[in-house]
Amino acid sequence: MKKNTMLLSIFAAMFFVSTGNAMAESHLFTKDVKIVKRDTKKVEVRVNQLNVGVLDVELKDKEGVLIYTGELQGGENVTTQFNLNALPNGEYVLNCSNENFWSSQQLSITNGNVEINENSYKEALAPKVETIAINRFEVVTTNKNLADMEVTIADRTGEVVYNGYLSAASRFNLGHLPSGEYTFEFGVADKSFKQSVKVK
């Protein structure tokens, strides 16, 4: 806890933010949240999504210690800059999320130089649970570089009636369950999305 508080204080003192319209660089926008290196230990976070809204952002080290927490304003070509000069050499992960969106990107600092692991980017939108027949539901997900997403179905008391993993789309027949409300909970890393359905 002491380490966490100390790092938060140091990073907060060195943190620099600016927002505005980025110059057009369309080849950078294959990801909805893009980290671009701007200097030896400075990065720029770009949100290329009109309707993503405000994102909670967390920077953690490889041990899961929280280094920084804050918010990013979503919107097409909106940018925020981070000065990482206060951080020591090591591996870090930047997570951005809200109730409908999650992304994760790894970066590292070696010999005072920040490097972005482009292949580590992962992204998930909140899955949609749609009724396709009485007590039958289809779950549709939109993910990038994310093989599986955990899914748990629980009744109103919290008792788990199903636990497994989703691919691009999955169908569930809940007709064998007692009538009532059930909650689908989808988990990826430390983020979860929830949606309730009714079984008749």
Long-range contacts (C-beta under 8 A, 24 or more apart in sequence): 3-65, 4-65, 4-66, 7-61, 7-65, 7-66, 7-67, 8-66, 8-67, 8-68, 8-69, 10-86, 11-59, 11-67, 11-68, 11-86, 11-87, 12-68, 13-86, 14-83, 14-84, 14-85, 14-86, 15-68, 15-70, 15-82, 15-83, 16-42, 16-81, 16-82, 16-83, 17-80, 17-81, 17-82, 18-79, 18-80, 18-81, 19-73, 19-78, 19-79, 19-80, 20-78, 20-79, 21-77, 21-78, 21-79, 22-46, 22-77, 22-78, 22-79, 24-77, 31-103, 31-121, 31-123, 31-144, 32-101, 32-103, 32-123, 33-96, 33-103, 33-105, 33-123, 35-94, 35-105, 35-107, 35-116, 36-116, 37-114, 37-115, 37-116, 38-81, 40-112, 40-113, 40-114, 41-83, 41-84, 41-85, 41-87, 41-109, 41-112, 41-113, 41-114, 42-81, 42-82, 42-83, 42-84, 42-85, 42-114, 43-81, 43-82, 43-84, 43-107, 43-114, 43-116, 44-79, 44-80, 44-81, 44-82, 45-72, 45-79, 45-80, 45-81, 45-82, 45-94, 45-96, 46-77, 46-78, 46-79, 47-72, 47-73, 47-74, 47-75, 47-76, 47-78, 47-79, 47-96, 48-76, 48-77, 49-74, 49-75, 49-76, 49-101, 50-74, 50-75, 50-76, 52-98, 52-100, 52-101, 53-98, 53-100, 53-101, 54-98, 55-96, 55-97, 55-98, 55-101, 56-96, 56-97, 56-98, 57-94, 57-95, 57-96, 58-94, 58-95, 59-92, 59-93, 59-94, 59-95, 60-92, 60-93, 60-95, 61-90, 61-91, 61-92, 62-90, 62-91, 62-92, 62-93, 67-92, 72-96, 84-109, 84-114, 95-189, 95-190, 95-191, 97-191, 99-126, 99-193, 100-125, 100-126, 100-193, 101-125, 101-126, 102-188, 102-189, 102-191, 104-189, 119-145, 121-145, 122-146, 122-188, 122-189, 124-149, 124-188, 124-191, 124-193, 126-186, 126-193, 126-195, 127-151, 127-166, 127-184, 127-186, 127-193, 127-195, 128-195, 129-184, 129-195, 129-197, 131-197, 132-171, 134-175, 134-200, 135-173, 135-174, 135-175, 135-177, 135-199, 135-200, 136-171, 136-172, 136-173, 136-174, 136-175, 137-171, 137-172, 137-174, 137-184, 137-197, 138-169, 138-170, 138-171, 138-172, 139-166, 139-169, 139-170, 139-171, 139-172, 139-184, 139-186, 140-168, 140-169, 141-166, 141-168, 141-169, 141-186, 143-168, 146-188, 149-186, 149-187, 149-188, 150-186, 150-187, 150-188, 151-184, 151-185, 151-186, 151-187, 152-184, 152-185, 152-187, 153-182, 153-183, 153-184, 153-185, 154-182, 154-183, 154-185, 155-180, 155-181, 155-182, 156-180, 156-181, 156-182, 174-199, 175-199
